[in-house]
Structures are given as structure tokens and as C-alpha cells.
């Protein structure tokens, strides 16, 4: 289950142009080594997605992780006005890349809070099931 709140980034040509502009600006802002690390991380995610791999660990320093998140948002939406929105929650919360307008919309925040709460409940149930299987098979002490 994935949360989808995709803004309209225009047609493919518009999206490509926006991505090109963003990549040029990113390259000039970061320098060659940092730019290469961010692009390599983006390519890892795209390759994993093509293999339908659910989880990929990206090892980037926080400042480059933020640049990588923005690059992924631009690639996914074709827009450069995306923001990282933190959503606190009783069960852990999460974050999402959204437009500036969506970041200010209480309804979007509520949908994201509900999405993250449900995701945390599902993961807890899965963890409980796996631990039960491990205990029953003798792989985990009671």
C-alpha cells in the first residue's frame, strides 16, 4: 500500500524539461562527487523499482539525503515546488514529499496521518505474525 498524492507535472516533455533544469542546478550546487552520489542513489531506487524490490537502503549523509529526496520528487512529479512534510503520529508518523499547497492543507495532512497509522498497524501485525512463527518453529525463545 502506497500513498499517492501526485500533483500534475504536465506532459512528458514538460516533466523532462523540469528534470533537466533541476539536474543542472543540482550539479552546480553540489559539486561533482556529491552530485554523483545523489544521482547514483536515485538510479539505485529506479533499478529496484523496475525489479519490484520493496526496500532499498540508501546510505547518504543527511544533507545529500534531502537532495536525493527532492530529486526523486522531481523525477516522480515533474515539479520543482515539492516539500518534505513531516507527519507526527502516535504510532510513529512518517514523511512525504508534497507540493507547497498540499503541505498547508489540513485534509492532506489528515490523509497522510491516517495512511501512516495504517501502515504502522500493518507492520506491527506482520511482525507479530513472524515472531509467532519463529517461536512456534523454535527459532525464537518465548
C-alpha positions, 0 to 999 in steps of 0.5 A: 500500500502506497500513498499517492498524492501526485500533483500534475507535472504536465506532459512528458516533455514538460516533466523532462524539461523540469528534470533537466533544469533541476539536474543542472542546478543540482550539479552546480550546487553540489559539486561533482562527487556529491552530485554523483552520489545523489544521482547514483542513489536515485538510479539505485531506487529506479533499478529496484523499482523496475525489479519490484524490490520493496526496500532499498537502503540508501546510505547518504549523509543527511544533507545529500539525503534531502537532495536525493529526496527532492530529486526523486520528487522531481523525477516522480512529479515533474515539479520543482515546488515539492516539500518534505512534510513531516507527519507526527503520529502516535504510532510513529508518523512518517514523511512525504514529499508534497507540493507547497499547497498540499503541505498547508492543507489540513485534509492532506495532512489528515490523509497522510496521518491516517495512511501512516497509522495504517501502515504502522498497524500493518507492520506491527501485525506482520511482525507479530505474525513472524515472531509467532512463527519463529517461536512456534518453529523454535527459532525464537525463545518465548 
